[in-house]
Amino acid sequence: MKKNEVEDQTKDLKEKVIPGDPLSQGEIVDGILTVEVGPLAAVKESKEAFEHWISHRDF
């Protein structure tokens, strides 16, 4: 079985959101803008990409 290599996405503790720790409005807006930079696909495109991934993955 082949393991998928995943990029280490850990952050410094100061960059993580801790439950009960309030965020400023600026931090929330920055987070939303960061996510919106990524690719956005329609449902049909997402389904096709998922089906392509399923059919081409290695075991």
C-alpha positions as CSV (number, residue, x, y, z in Angstrom):
1,M,0.0,0.0,0.0
2,K,1.4,3.4,-1.0
3,K,1.1,6.2,1.5
4,N,0.3,9.6,0.3
5,E,2.9,12.1,1.3
6,V,1.3,15.2,2.9
7,E,3.0,18.5,3.2
8,D,3.6,19.4,6.8
9,Q,1.1,22.1,7.5
10,T,1.8,22.7,11.2
11,K,2.1,26.2,12.4
12,D,3.7,27.9,15.3
13,L,1.4,27.8,18.4
14,K,0.9,31.6,18.2
15,E,-0.6,31.2,14.7
16,K,-3.1,28.5,15.7
17,V,-6.6,29.4,16.9
18,I,-7.2,28.2,20.5
19,P,-10.8,27.5,21.6
20,G,-12.0,30.3,23.7
21,D,-9.4,32.7,22.4
22,P,-11.2,35.6,20.7
23,L,-10.3,36.8,17.2
24,S,-10.3,40.3,16.1
25,Q,-12.4,41.4,13.1
26,G,-9.2,41.9,11.1
27,E,-8.0,38.4,11.8
28,I,-11.3,36.9,10.7
29,V,-11.3,39.0,7.4
30,D,-7.6,38.0,6.8
31,G,-8.5,34.4,7.2
32,I,-11.5,34.6,4.8
33,L,-9.4,36.4,2.2
34,T,-6.7,33.8,2.5
35,V,-9.1,31.0,1.8
36,E,-10.8,32.8,-1.1
37,V,-7.4,33.0,-2.9
38,G,-7.6,29.2,-3.6
39,P,-9.3,27.6,-6.5
40,L,-13.1,27.6,-6.6
41,A,-14.9,24.9,-8.5
42,A,-18.5,24.3,-9.3
43,V,-20.2,21.2,-8.0
44,K,-19.8,19.4,-11.3
45,E,-16.1,20.3,-11.6
46,S,-15.5,19.1,-8.0
47,K,-17.3,15.8,-8.7
48,E,-15.3,15.2,-11.9
49,A,-12.0,16.0,-10.0
50,F,-13.0,13.6,-7.2
51,E,-13.9,10.8,-9.7
52,H,-10.6,11.4,-11.5
53,W,-8.7,11.1,-8.2
54,I,-10.6,7.9,-7.2
55,S,-9.8,6.2,-10.6
56,H,-6.1,7.2,-10.6
57,R,-5.0,6.6,-7.0
58,D,-2.5,4.0,-6.1
59,F,-3.0,1.2,-3.6
